[in-house]
Amino acid sequence: MLKLRHLGGRQNPQYNWPLLCSKDVKLPPSLPHQSPGPPDTAEEIAKDIAAVNKLQAVPTLLEVLCETTGMRFAAVARVTESTWTACAVKDDINFGLAPGGQLDLETTLCIEAKRSNAPIVIEQASTDARYCDHPTPKIYKIESYVSVPIVLADGRYFGNLCAIDPAPAKVGDPKIISMFTRFATLIAMLLDSEMSREKDQSQLREANAANDLREQFIAILGHDLRNPLQAVYSAGVLLEKKVTDPALKGVAARIKVSVRRMSSLINDVLDFARARRGEGMGVRIAEVEDIDAGLNAVVREFQDGQPDRQILANISVTRRVRCDLGRVQQVASNLIGNALKHGAPGGLVKVTAQADNSDLVLNVWNGGVPIPPENIDKICEPFWRESLSGNREGLGLGLYICSQIVRAHGGTLSVTSSQESGTSFTARLPLDADQLDHNSGKARAH
């Protein structure tokens, strides 16, 4: 004899269906049985319910099934080797089962559909030769029953699309069975799509978290390297002042140049991390009385560090400019360094700066092998490097940082490159910084 215990929920007093707890049920030997696997965790069950409830078509499908068959209860159930869980329910008979509700697995026919991987269809259980003595219809006092497997694209068994009613129903028609089967296939396809989307979003969240951690690490590392570099630079300055040997003075000068180059790389990395965190370049706009002096200082630094290279400068802005002088110098430094590295070996580099009616125009030109047209749109991307000269130094951040600084000033960065005309980078920065919208500037390559 079966011992029953109600698990709660509403019940129709006319039918008085019991919802069963597994430990209270003693099944007859005739009911198929397999050793149950580990039960689904609450998190897994909640995830399955959420996945089904995100499918807007499911309630409509359940309504269509009930209207077409006359059956008054339909559900999508998650069925494993140990659990039966309702994920979506249409209940017009007060069965008392809501999404998240569970039935004892071995008291359902869904487990038989799972094990046979085939639909089960009963029009009237009390007169059905196979199911008239089956415990399930008697436990739940049902006459008509349909259960169709829901199988995902990878072959995994998700569960069942099922319907029940305490009255008989004409559900043996092949068209009715076909409708159930097609609806189950559609639900499987929708679940595959939803699970794939959720997996992609989860991977994206993990990738974003990893990127954030990496950028924070880079920023911290770059910041911590500043102090020892400053000590090395100070030692170079002191050595240059104290020694009289020309060879040692040359060593001191190379130390200073190397430290400046390392500092520039660190600044690029910190700026990149800041930009990736959405903090921008942090420009500080101020009135600059003599921007010519600031740009000439950058050119002179390169000439001192590479006396064997020729840099021809024509800097004549000759007016006050509102900008972040340090950032503009950084743009000039990166563009000149880029021209020296990637231009013709030993070739001339030209630097010009002037003001027109609305913009400060900074141009850096070099000869040599031109940039391939297919690479023009890539050169301002972070970590992108293609050295035609064979020089692979640097991180590939210089031009990206330039573009972001120019963008922060509300300006544009463009490049032209051909065998006949050479390679020319042009930064245009608005002279009237008071009108800047720091988010509207656009850095681009032509």
N, C-alpha and C positions, 0 to 999 in steps of 0.2 A: 504494500500500500504506500502511496506517495505521501510524504509529509511536506506541507506547503507553508511558506512564510511570506507575507506580503512585504514588499520593499517600499511601499508608499506610492503616492500618486493617486489621481482620481480613478475611480472604477465605476462602471455602469452597473447599477444593482440588478439590472435585468439579466446580465451575463455573468457578473461576479467573477471576472478573470483574475486569477492570482498571478502576481509577478514573483518569480522564484529566486531564492538564494541557493547557490550551488551546494552548499554544505547540507541543506535540508532536503535534497532530492536524492532518492534511491532509485536508480534507473533499472529497468528489467534487463536481463541478459541479452534480449533480442536487439537492443539499441546499439548501433555501431559505436565503437569507442576507440579513441587513440590516446596515448599518453599526452597530456597537455604540455605545451611549451611554457616558457616563462610568461607571466601575464604582462600585458601592455602597461607601461607606466602612465601615470596621470598626465604627464606632459605629452606623451605620444598620442594618447586618446584625445586630448584637447587639440592637438595639432591636426589630427584627422577630421575632427568635427569642424574646426575652423576652415580647413581646406574645402570641405563639402559646402559649407555655408557661404563661402565666397562665390560659389557657382550660382549665378542669378537664375539660370535656367532650371535648376532642380525643383523648386516649388511648383513651377508650371508643369514640369514633366509628371510629378506626382498627382497633380490635379487632373491632368489628361488621362492618366491611368485609371483613376477612380471614376471619372465621368464615363469613360469608354466601357469599363468592365462592370460598373455598378458596385464594386467593392469599396468599402468605406474606410479602409486603413491601408496606407502605403508608406514605405520607408526606404531610405538608403542606410544600410548597416555596414559597419566595419567588422569583418569576421576574421579572427585569427584562429590558431589551434587551441586557444584557451579563453577567448572572450568574444562576446557579441555586444556591440555598442551601436546605439541609434545615432546617426549623424544628421539626418533630416527626416521629418515626420509629417504626414498629413493624417490626422486622427479625427474622424467624424463619429466614432463609436465610444469615445471616452475610455480607450484602452489604458490610458494612464502613463504612456511612455513619451518622454520628451527627448530632444537631442542631448546626448550624454548619458541617457538611461541605459542600463544593461540588463540582459536576460541571461539566465544560465545557458551556456552554450549548448550543452547536451540535450536540453529540452526543446531546441529549435530544429527545424528542418534545414536551416541555412547551412549547418555544418555538414549535412549530407550532400547538399549541392556543392559545397566546397570540395569535399573529398571525391566526388564524382566529376566535378567541374562540368556539371550539366544542369539545365533548368529542372525544377520540380513543379509540376502543375497538378492541382487537385480541384475538381469541380464540386464534388460533394464527398467529404471524407467518410461520412457514416455509411455510404454505400459503395465506396471505392474498395475494390478487391485487395489492393495492396496496403491501403492506409486506414481501413476501417478499425483495425485493432492497434494502430500505432499510437503511442502515448501522447505525442505532441498535439494532435487535434483535440484529444480528450482533456489535456492539461489546460489548454487555452480556449476550449469550447468553440472551435472554429470548424466551418464546413468547407469553405473555398480558400485556396491557398496557391500563390505563385511565388517562386523564388528563382532569380536568374543571376548567375555569377557576374561580378564586375572585375574584369581582368585588365591590368594596366599593360602598356605597350611592351614593357620589358618582361612580361610574363608573370609579374607578381600579382597575387590574388588580393584584391583590396577588400572585397566584401560582396554584398548582395543587394539587388533591387528586389524588394518583396512587397506583397500585398496580401491581406487577409480579410475575412469577413465571417461573421457567425452564420450567415445564410449561404446557400449554394449560389454559384455563379457560373455562367457559361464562359469559361476561360480556356477551354481546350481547342478553340478555333485556331488554326495555324496563323491567321492574321493577328490574333491577340498575342500569341506567343512571340511572333515576329516583332510586334511593337515593343514588348518587354525587352527582347534581346537587343533591338536597335537602340532603345533608350539606355540600356546598360552600357552598350558600346559608346554611346555619346557621352555618358557620364565619365567613363574611363578616359576618353580623349580629353575632356575638360579638366579632369584631375591631373592627367599627365602635363597639360599645359600650365596649370596652376602650380604644380610641384616644381616644374622646370623654372618658372618665373621666380618662385620663392628661393630656389637653389641659387639662381643667378644673383638675386638681391642679397642673399646671405654671403656669397662669395665677394660681392662688391663691398659689402660692409666690412668684411674681414680684410680685403685689400686696402680699403680706405684707412682702417685702423693701423695696418702695418705701415702704410705710407706716413701717417701722422707720427707714429713712433720713430720711424727712420728720420723724418725731417726734424723732430725734436732732438734726436741724437746728434744730427749734423750741426744743428744750431748750438747745442751745448759744447760739442767738440770744438767748433770754430771759435766760440767765445773763449774757451780755456786755452787755446793756442796763442792768443794775442799776447799774453804776458811774457812767455818765454821768447817770442819773436821780438818784442820790444827790447828785451835784455840783449839779444844778439845784435839788434840794430844799434843800440847804444854803445856796445863794445866796438862795433865797426867805426862809429863816429869818433870814439876816443882813440882808437888805433890810428885812424887817419890823421888826427891832430898831433899825436905824440911821435910818430915815426918820421924819419927823414929819408929812409931808403925808398926809392921810387917803386921797387918791386913790392915792398910791403904796403905802400900807399895804394898800389893797384889791387892788392888783395883786399884791403879795407873797402875800396870802392866796389869791388865785386860782391863783398858781403852785404853792403847796403842795397845794391841792386837786387840781389837774391832775396833779401828780406822783404823789399818792397813788392817783388813779384809774388812771394808767398802770401803777403798780406792782401794783395789784390785777389788771389785765389780764395782766401778765406772770406773776404768781403763778398765775393761772388756767391759763395756757398751760403752765407748768411742771408744775403738778399734773396736768393732762390728759395730758401726755407721760409722766409717771411712772406714772399709772394704766394707760395703754395698754401700757406695758412690763411690767405685772404687778407693779409695785413698791408699789402701794397709795398711800395718802395720807401715810404716814409719821407717824401720830399718836404723840405722846409723852404718855402719861398721867401726871398728877401730881395731888397734893392741892391744890385751889384753895380758899383760905380765903374769898375775897370775890369770887365770880363776878359779883355785882351790879355792882361797880365796873368790871369789865372790859366788861360789856355796856353799861353807861351811857356808857362812854368811846366806844363805837362810835356810839351814838345822838347824843352830843354832837358828834362829828366831822361827821356828816351835817347837824346843825342849824347848825353853824358854816359849813359849805360851802354850804348852801342856806337862808339865813335866811328866805326868803319861803315856805318850806314848813313845814307844821305836822306835827310828829311827837309823838304822845302816847305816853309810855313808862310802863309799870307793871311794874317789874322788882323782884321781891321773892322771891328764892330763899331767902335768909336761912339758909343752911347750907353746910357744906363739900361740895364736889363733886369727884369724881375724873374728870378729863377733860384734854384738851389745850386750854388756855385760848385759845391763839392760833388754833387751828382752829375752836373754837366762836365766837370773835369773827368769823372769816372767814365762817362760816355766817350769822351775824346781819347782817354787812355786805352779803353778797350778797342776802339776802332783803329787807333794807330798800332797797337800791339798786334791786332789781327792782320793789318796790312803788312807789317814787317815779317810776320811768321808765314803768311800764305802768299805773299806777292813774289815777284821774280827774285831769285837769290841775288843779293847785293844790289837790287834795283832801287829806283827812286820811289819815295813816298811823299805825296803832296797833301798838305793840310791847309784848308781855307775856312775862314769864318767871317761872316758879314751879317748885316741886318738889312732886310728889305722893309717894305711898308708895314708888315704885320708880324714877321717871324725873325728869330735868330736862326741862321742857316749855317750848319757845321757840315763840312764835306771832307772825307778822307779818300784819297785815290791811290791805287797801286797798279802796276803793270803785272805781266805774267799770264799764266794760263787762266782763262776765264772760268767762272762758276758755271757748270752745266745748267741749262735752262730748267731741267727737271728738279734741280736741287734748290732753286731760288726760293721756293716757298718753305723750305725746310730749315734754312740757315739760322732762323731766329728761334727755333725750337730748343728747349733745354737738352743738354747732353748730346746734341747732334754735332758731329765732327766729320769733315772730309777734307783732309789736307792734300791738295794737289801737289804741294811741294815736298811731300813726304814727311812733313813736320807734324807729329801727333801730340805735341805738348798741350797742356791745359785740360780743363774739364769739359769744354764745350758749352760753357755757360755765358761767356763774354757777350755774345751778340744777343742772347736772350735777356741778359740784364740790361743791355743798352735799350732794347725795345721796351722793356718795362719802365725804365726811367723816363724815356721819351713819352710813353703813354701817360705816366703820372703827371707830366707837365702839360698834357693835352695836345701833344704833338704827334708827328709821324716819323717813321724811320723807313727809308726806301733804299733799294740797291739796284744798280744796273751793272751788267758785266758782259763784255764781248772781247774778242781777240783784238779788234781794231781800236776800241776805246778804253780798254782796261776795265778795272773794277772800281766802282765808286759807291760809297755809302753816304747818304745824305740824311741828316737829322734836322727836322724843322720844329722849332719850339716857339709857341706864341710869345710875343714880347709883353703882352698885357696879361700877366699872371693873375690879376685880380678877377678876371672873367673865367678862370679855369674851373671846370668841373672835373675833378681828378679821376672820376670813373668813366668819363666820356672820351678820353684820349684814345687814339687807335694807332698802334704800331704795326706797320705792315711792310712787306717786301714786294717789290715789283720785278 
